[in-house]
Amino acid sequence: MMTAPSLRTLPAAYQEYARLRREMPVFHDAEADVWIVSRFDDVRTVLREHRHFSSCVLGQDSFEIRSPVDGSVLPAEETLLASDPPRHDALRMHVGRLFAPERLVACEAAARRELDRVIVQLVQGNRFEVVHDVCEPVVAAVMASVFGLDTCWRECVAQWLQVSGQCNARSRPASLKARFDAMLDDIWQAAEHCPDAGLGVFMAACHRGEVDARHVLDLTVTLLKGGADTTTYLVGNVLALLAEQPGLVSDIRRDPTLIPALIEASLRRDSPVQLTVRVTTADVELAGHRIPANSRVILLLGSANRDETVFGSEDEIHLDRREKSHLAFGAGPHRCPGVALARMQGGVIVQALMTRLPAFRLVPEHAREVGLRALCGFDRMDAEFLVRESNGATAGPAKNLLPASDYRNRQSER
Ligand code: HEM
């Protein structure tokens, strides 16, 4: 039976967050020598105050990026993630161009096309795996579209996403560095042959001398890392939420226009990116605490988004209430540039699963949560169809992800 504890281990972390917010909202962990910030207002202040809280510590464990032109290495402070304004603004401007509204329309079309293909395959079997069978191919199709690459690059982009996802992981296979370097070679080739859209935008900036070849690679890799697993985690979290609160399934079934509200509620409640980090550039005061210069500050986005003084203490989700704006995508200069894309992708995938597939249930014993405190989501989530016609086809009304009570009834009917 699908209940919250069988799918999730996070509630323990959420209780710990609540204790931090209550008792020590700005806390110095002396052993690790880091400051931990857990309340909404304080987290948002730090994200916005780039002068006192620098991003220069981000991406420190990334592999180096070498120029395909002269072999020089890109210094960390020149990467998108680790740079601060004004240098950051200049890089970020190029990324923004990839997410212009007309590009998003093309990306949505790519997502829907890929979902059409995926769904035809899914309904031929008895069960499917949400991450591998649904999210990964759709995300690859969308990222290829973001980069302005046609379908012959799809397999390549899927591999880039896989390598980038592994770069985010704690334990990396020994072969990863070689695969990362091969990916950089591929990206450069793709960018050189790209028309105006996507990677062509970065190349045009390179030809104008606004960035160099290393930046073209860094911007692309950062997009891949940012988009690799986050949307997949979002989709898994939404499905887990529906399994935990079956009433929402009926709401969505009755009115699919509530899906964006469901996505937003999930993003806030189970934020795929649970934390980020900054370093102080001078002695600063935060909520009455003096934090010395050069201190690492961990910002608990997942805690800020559950701050009861902002969002109330009720754990139930009500889709008819407008969610207050949350910090799942960060804030300030580094706020996620993929916000609209993530919402669109998450929405079309959830909608397809809920309205175009026959009834299915998640298989809790085969759900695997990401084993990292910094991320929240599932890297495996199995589902099985509930009804089969005698001719072998799955059938029945779109009663997807049956609520526990429905599922219980159906079991006893068998
Ligand atoms: C549910 C999905 C997503 C979530 C929850 C998410 C969350 C975040 C957060 C919290 C940050 C800010 C980190 C910080 O300030 O330290 C960020 C940055 C970033 N995200 Fe996302 N993201 C998502 C999807 C995407 C997608 C789909 C892309 C690209 C296709 C993307 C690309 C990026 C990039 C490039 C940055 C770095 C921006 C910068 O440093 O200026 N993200 N994301």
Boltz pocket constraint, residues with backbone or C-beta under 6 A from the ligand:
constraints:
  - pocket:
      binder: B
      contacts: [[A, 58], [A, 80], [A, 81], [A, 82], [A, 92], [A, 146], [A, 219], [A, 222], [A, 223], [A, 224], [A, 225], [A, 226], [A, 227], [A, 230], [A, 231], [A, 234], [A, 271], [A, 272], [A, 273], [A, 276], [A, 277], [A, 301], [A, 327], [A, 328], [A, 329], [A, 330], [A, 331], [A, 333], [A, 334], [A, 335], [A, 336], [A, 337], [A, 338], [A, 339], [A, 341], [A, 342]]
      max_distance: 6.0
